[in-house]
Every structure is written in C-alpha cells, then in structure tokens.
Amino acid sequence: MVKTKVFIDGHEGTTGLRIHERLSQRQDIELIPIADEHRKDPDAIRACLKAADIAFLCLPDDAAAEAVKLAEGCNVRLIDTSTGRRVAPGWTYGFPELSKAQEKAIAHSDFVGNPGCHASGAISILQPLTAAGLVPADYPVTAFSLTGYSGGGKKMIAQYEGHKSADLLAPRQYGLSQQHKHLKEVVSICHLAQEPVFTPIVDDYYSGMEVMIPFFSQLLTKKVTAKDVWNILAEHYEGCPFIHVLDFGVDKGGFISANDMSDYDDMEIVVTGNDQRIMVTSLFDNLGKGASGAAIQNMNLMMGIDATTGLQLKH
C-alpha cells in the first residue's frame, strides 16, 4: 500500500493532537515526525513540508502565515486550521456540505481553509436558507453559541482543569465587542449584508457545542412554518454522512445538551419553536466537525477516498 505522507505543524495543540490521534490509527497514512526541539525551526519545518503530500497547519494565525510561506515550492497540499486563509483568494473554504460543487472543489484544491467552530454551526443553519432565498441578505441575524472549554486551547484547558476561580464555575460570555474572528467567514459564505449579533459562551465542560439561530417567520422573504424550514434543511442535507437533520418534532425530551455530540465528528441539526418564532440548533463537537474532524474530512476528500474514513460518527 502506498501511504499518504502527512505532516501536522502544531501537533501539540488541541486541534493538532486530535488530528494526530485519529490519523495514528490509520494504515494508509504515514505521519512525518518533527522533534520537539525543532518544531519552531524554519529549516526543520520546511524539510517536513517537503517530505509530505498533505500538511495540516494547526497554528496561530501569524505562525500559519509563516508556514504557508515556508511551503512555497514544496509541492505539498495545505489544510490551514487558522483564521487567516478561510476566505482568502486562492483558498477553498473547507465546508463540503455547502454544495456538491464545493465538495468537488475541496477534493481538487491544494489550499483548503478549515472552518471555524462557531462558524461551522452558524453556516450549517444559515447557508441552506439563504441559498433557498428564504433568509434575505439583510435579515437581522442573531446567533448564540455555547461551547466547552477545550475550544480555548491549552491555556484555557489548564484554567478549567486546575484550581478553578469562582467565575469559572458558571457560563461566561465573551466576544463582547462583536468583533469575533469567525464572523467574517459567516458573512462571506452565507452572503449576508451585515454581520450577525453573535453571543459566544464558554462553560465548564470539556467539549461539544450548540449554535442557535432564531428566526421570526414574518421577517423572512415569505411566511413559513417551522416545518417549512425543516424541509429546506432536510432536503439540503439528505444523504449527507456528516450533517443529520433530526426528525421534525424531535425535541430531545425538552432539553438540548451542548455536549450531546462530544467525541463525534458529525453534526446534528434540530428545528424547534412554533410557526411565528423558529429556533434552529446545530450540535457538534468543537474539536470534531468544528475543527479536527472537519480537517480530516477535507483531507480524505483531497485523497480521493471515502470522506468518513478514520472518523467517529454517531449516525
């Protein structure tokens, strides 16, 4: 078997660690190692990039930009999990479920920008509805997102898993200036005329998240029922192995837990509410379909194999 050679630049971070964990179990992948003492050495990084067929950049934005420069002339395909290149010219947005054309574009791309976790939830709800013409570009979108603390990286994990201060015992709202870094890709991919009012919240549990977007039916392009919204989403994701629109009327016993999809790499969408006020909720693991799982899904497409290979799916 000819193995695909993969380098993970930033394998010590939460996203890189999950990718490494998933790929280390696969017989079709050869991981290119880098010694800890050389992981910030440009020459060592470039040598690894040169040896790889595909590389994951699991780095802060500035470091990822430097890695992209180092990769020039290395004949390596890149999947960047940072913010910087998600909607940049020459890069393909790594959310295959946008359309069959998007899936094909990812499969043939050499440069894929992996989506942000909050953005994945918002886009999974909004994009099919804007594409169907139901949600107008100027709709006043509001989005609420509740996430586990693993999304904050090693520093936040240490805070929550060490001796907790009192403020860590309750949910904490952040992004108070309405300048969250995921908003740009939501606006671009969903073709919105303005940024949503976005409320991200982190809570005292490890992983899993829920993104919730409410709709007033009278503000949409036509008056619809909750079932109509469900129908659009269900049709868009029909047959999709990664995004599952739960049966209409399913309310999970009256409660939706943000960690329902923890440890899985797929996503659930739930439509609730009534015919005037409709709530759509996207449930997934911030490290799964929100980060590492999505990155591996994109890699599988780039390799030309089953997109679910090596991933842990609930459905």
C-alpha positions in Angstrom: 0.0 0.0 0.0 1.3 3.4 -0.9 0.8 5.6 2.1 -0.1 9.3 2.0 2.6 11.3 3.9 1.1 13.8 6.3 2.8 16.5 8.4 1.0 18.2 11.3 2.6 21.5 12.0 1.4 22.3 15.5 0.7 18.8 16.7 1.0 19.8 20.3 -2.2 22.0 20.3 -5.7 20.7 20.9 -6.6 20.6 17.2 -3.3 19.0 16.1 -3.5 16.5 18.9 -6.9 15.3 17.9 -5.8 15.0 14.2 -2.7 13.1 15.3 -4.8 10.7 17.4 -7.2 10.0 14.6 -4.5 9.6 11.9 -2.1 7.5 14.0 -4.7 4.6 13.9 -4.8 4.6 10.1 -2.8 2.2 7.9 -3.0 4.4 4.8 -1.2 7.4 6.5 2.5 7.9 7.3 2.9 10.7 9.8 6.0 12.9 9.2 7.5 13.5 12.7 9.3 16.6 13.9 11.4 16.6 17.1 10.0 18.9 19.8 13.2 20.9 19.9 12.9 21.6 16.1 9.1 22.4 15.9 9.8 26.1 15.6 12.9 25.8 13.4 12.0 27.0 9.9 14.5 24.7 8.2 13.2 21.7 10.0 9.6 22.7 9.3 10.3 23.2 5.6 12.0 19.8 5.4 8.9 18.2 6.8 6.7 20.1 4.4 8.8 19.0 1.5 8.5 15.3 2.6 4.7 15.5 3.0 1.9 15.1 0.5 -0.5 16.9 2.7 0.2 19.2 5.7 -2.1 20.4 8.5 -1.3 23.9 9.8 -2.6 23.8 13.4 -1.1 27.1 14.4 -2.0 30.7 15.5 -2.7 33.0 12.6 0.8 34.6 12.3 2.6 31.3 12.6 0.3 29.7 10.0 1.1 32.6 7.6 4.8 31.9 8.1 4.3 28.2 7.4 2.4 29.0 4.2 5.5 30.9 3.0 7.8 28.1 4.0 5.6 25.7 2.0 6.2 27.6 -1.3 7.9 25.3 -3.8 7.5 22.2 -1.6 4.7 20.6 -3.7 2.6 20.0 -0.6 -1.2 20.4 -0.2 -2.2 22.5 2.8 -5.1 22.4 5.2 -5.0 25.6 7.3 -7.0 25.5 10.6 -6.2 29.1 11.5 -8.4 32.1 10.7 -6.2 33.8 8.2 -7.0 32.0 4.9 -10.6 30.8 5.3 -12.0 33.2 2.7 -8.6 34.3 1.2 -8.2 34.4 -2.6 -6.8 31.1 -3.9 -8.0 29.1 -0.9 -11.0 26.8 -0.9 -13.4 27.0 2.1 -13.4 23.6 3.8 -17.1 23.0 4.3 -18.1 20.4 1.8 -21.8 20.4 2.7 -22.3 23.8 1.1 -22.9 22.0 -2.2 -21.7 19.2 -4.4 -19.6 21.7 -6.3 -17.9 22.8 -3.0 -17.1 19.2 -2.2 -15.5 18.7 -5.6 -13.6 22.0 -5.3 -12.1 20.8 -2.0 -11.2 17.4 -3.5 -9.1 19.1 -6.2 -7.7 22.0 -4.1 -4.2 22.4 -3.0 -5.1 25.0 -0.4 -8.0 24.5 2.0 -9.1 26.8 4.8 -10.7 24.8 7.6 -13.8 26.5 9.0 -14.0 28.0 12.5 -16.1 26.0 15.0 -18.7 28.7 15.8 -18.8 29.5 12.1 -19.5 25.8 11.2 -22.6 25.8 13.3 -23.9 29.1 12.0 -23.2 28.3 8.4 -24.8 24.9 8.6 -28.0 26.6 9.5 -27.9 29.8 7.5 -26.4 28.8 4.2 -29.1 26.4 3.0 -31.7 29.0 4.0 -30.0 31.9 2.2 -29.3 29.8 -0.8 -33.0 28.8 -0.9 -33.9 32.5 -0.9 -35.8 32.3 2.4 -33.5 34.3 4.6 -32.8 37.7 2.9 -29.3 39.1 2.9 -30.3 41.9 5.2 -32.0 39.7 7.7 -31.0 40.8 11.3 -29.3 37.5 12.2 -28.6 36.8 15.9 -26.6 33.7 16.9 -25.9 32.2 20.3 -23.1 29.6 20.7 -22.4 27.6 23.8 -19.1 25.7 23.8 -16.9 23.5 26.0 -13.6 25.0 27.3 -11.4 22.8 25.0 -12.1 25.3 22.2 -9.9 27.8 24.1 -6.8 25.8 23.7 -4.2 24.6 26.2 -4.2 27.7 28.4 -8.0 27.7 28.9 -8.0 23.9 29.5 -5.4 24.4 32.2 -7.5 27.1 33.9 -10.7 24.9 33.9 -8.9 21.7 34.9 -6.8 23.3 37.6 -7.9 25.1 40.8 -10.9 27.0 39.5 -11.7 30.5 40.4 -15.4 31.3 41.2 -16.0 32.8 37.8 -15.1 29.6 36.0 -18.0 27.7 37.7 -20.6 29.5 35.7 -21.1 30.1 31.9 -19.0 33.0 30.6 -20.0 35.2 27.7 -17.1 36.6 25.6 -16.5 38.4 22.3 -18.2 41.3 23.9 -17.1 43.8 21.3 -18.9 42.0 18.5 -15.6 41.5 16.7 -15.4 37.7 16.9 -12.9 36.3 14.3 -15.4 33.8 12.9 -17.9 36.5 11.8 -16.1 37.3 8.5 -16.5 33.8 7.1 -20.2 33.6 8.1 -20.9 36.8 6.3 -18.9 35.7 3.2 -20.2 32.2 2.9 -23.8 33.0 3.7 -23.8 36.1 1.5 -25.1 38.3 4.3 -25.3 42.1 4.0 -24.2 42.6 7.6 -22.6 40.8 10.5 -24.8 38.9 12.9 -25.2 39.9 16.5 -23.1 37.0 17.9 -23.0 35.8 21.5 -20.4 33.1 22.2 -20.5 31.5 25.7 -17.9 29.1 27.2 -18.9 26.7 30.1 -17.4 24.3 32.5 -17.4 21.1 30.4 -14.7 19.8 28.1 -16.1 19.5 24.6 -19.2 19.8 22.4 -21.1 22.9 21.3 -24.5 24.1 20.2 -25.1 27.1 17.9 -28.6 28.5 18.0 -30.2 30.9 15.4 -33.8 32.2 15.9 -36.0 33.3 13.1 -39.2 35.4 13.1 -41.2 34.0 10.3 -42.8 37.4 9.4 -39.3 38.8 8.6 -38.4 36.1 6.1 -38.9 36.5 2.4 -42.2 34.6 2.7 -44.2 33.5 5.7 -43.3 29.9 6.5 -43.8 27.4 9.3 -41.2 25.6 11.4 -41.9 22.5 9.3 -41.1 24.5 6.1 -37.7 25.5 7.5 -37.1 21.9 8.5 -38.0 20.7 4.9 -35.4 23.1 3.4 -32.7 21.9 5.7 -33.6 18.2 5.5 -33.6 18.4 1.7 -30.2 20.2 1.6 -28.5 17.6 3.8 -30.3 14.5 2.5 -27.9 11.6 2.3 -25.1 13.6 3.9 -22.9 11.4 6.2 -21.8 14.3 8.4 -24.8 16.5 8.9 -28.1 15.0 10.1 -31.3 16.9 10.4 -33.3 15.2 13.1 -36.9 14.3 12.5 -39.3 17.2 12.8 -40.9 17.3 16.2 -37.9 15.7 18.0 -37.1 17.9 21.0 -34.7 15.6 22.8 -37.0 15.4 25.8 -37.4 19.2 26.1 -33.7 19.8 26.7 -30.8 20.1 24.2 -27.4 19.5 25.8 -24.4 21.2 24.2 -22.2 18.1 24.8 -24.6 15.7 23.0 -22.1 15.3 20.1 -18.9 15.3 22.2 -16.2 13.0 20.8 -18.0 12.6 17.4 -17.1 14.1 14.1 -20.6 14.6 12.6 -23.3 17.1 13.4 -27.0 17.2 14.3 -29.5 20.0 13.4 -32.7 20.4 15.4 -35.6 22.6 14.3 -37.9 23.7 17.2 -40.3 26.5 18.1 -43.6 27.4 16.5 -44.8 29.0 13.3 -44.0 32.5 14.5 -40.7 32.0 16.3 -38.5 29.3 14.9 -35.3 28.1 16.5 -32.7 26.1 14.6 -29.9 24.5 16.7 -26.7 22.9 15.4 -25.0 20.4 17.7 -21.4 19.1 17.2 -18.1 18.7 18.9 -15.9 21.8 18.7 -12.9 19.6 18.2 -14.8 17.3 15.8 -16.8 18.8 13.0 -15.8 22.1 14.5 -12.0 21.6 13.9 -10.0 18.3 13.7 -12.8 16.1 12.3 -13.6 18.6 9.6 -9.9 18.9 8.7 -9.6 15.1 8.3 -12.8 15.0 6.3 -11.2 17.6 3.9 -8.0 15.6 3.8 -10.0 12.4 2.9 -11.7 14.3 0.0 -8.3 15.6 -1.2 -7.0 12.0 -1.1 -10.0 10.8 -3.2 -11.3 8.3 -0.6 -14.4 8.0 1.5 -14.8 11.2 3.4 -15.7 9.3 6.6 -12.5 7.2 6.7 -11.0 7.2 10.2 -13.6 9.4 11.7 -16.0 8.7 14.6 -19.7 9.2 13.6 -22.7 9.0 15.8 -25.1 8.4 13.0 
